[in-house]
Amino acid sequence: MDDAQLSRYAGTYRSATGVELVVTPRDGRLTLRQGRTDAPLMLVARTEATFVAPQASGITVTFRIESGNVTAVVVGPGTGGTTYTKIGGE
């Protein structure tokens, strides 16, 4: 995927506990970081909605897509994890 295709995933996501993740397209991949200061994880696409972070073994990042819009992301091991709701675009 190129940056234009990945741009729909870009934005800030917030968990129920207030933790924020920032997703940004860069060089045909997505990066994910907690807040605005942590070092980003590079994400590799497995499907349209599912990505993995090779540097974070066992972590799956699954985007929820409703009517063509990304509404949330679930981050965690396998199919479980923490849900972060999209609160804004980049």
N, C-alpha and C positions, 0 to 999 in steps of 0.2 A: 504494500500500500504506500502511496505517496502522501506528502504532508496535507494536500488538499482533502484526500479521503479520510485521513486521520483527524482532521480538524474538528469533526463533530464530537470527538471524545474529549477534546480540550476543555479544561475548566477547573473549577474548584468544587470539591465534594466534601460534605461534612457528615460525620457519624452522629448518632444519638447522644454521644457523650461530649460532642463539640470538637473532636479531633478533625483536622482538615487535611485533605490530600490535594495536590495540584498535579494535573495531567497536562502535558505539553507535547505536541508533535515536534520531532526533530530528526532530520536526515532519514525520513522514511520509517521511523519508529516512534513509539510513544515513550515518554519518560514519566515517572511517577515519583513524587517526593512528598514527604509529610511537611506541611507548612511551607514557608517560602525559603527556608534556610538549609534544610537537610540535603545531603548529596542525593541526586536523583538515581532511581533504578531504571535501567533500560528494559522495556517490555518487548517481547517477541510474540507476534500474532500466531495463534494456533487455529483460530476460526475468526469469523467476523466479530464475535463478541468476547472471545476468550484469549487471554494473553498470559505468558509466563515471564518471570524475571529470573534469568539464568544465574545471576549473582545472589539470589535469595531462594535457595533450593526448597522445593515443595510448595512454594507460594503460587497460587493461581489468582489472576485478576479477571473477573467476569463483569462485563458491562451489561446493564439492562437497557434494552432498546425497545421503546414503545412507539408505534406509529412512525418509525424512522428517526426518532429522537432519543438520544442517550439521556436517561433519567437518573441513573445510579450506577454504582460499581460495588461489587462484593470482592473483598480482598481477604485471602486466607488459604489454609491448606485444603487441597482438593475442592470439594463442592461446598464446604462450610466457610465461615468467615464473618467478617464485619461488613455491614452495609453502610455505604456512604452515599448520601443523596446529593445530586448535582445542585449547586446553589448559584452558579454563575459560569459564564464562558470566559475564555482567556482573551 
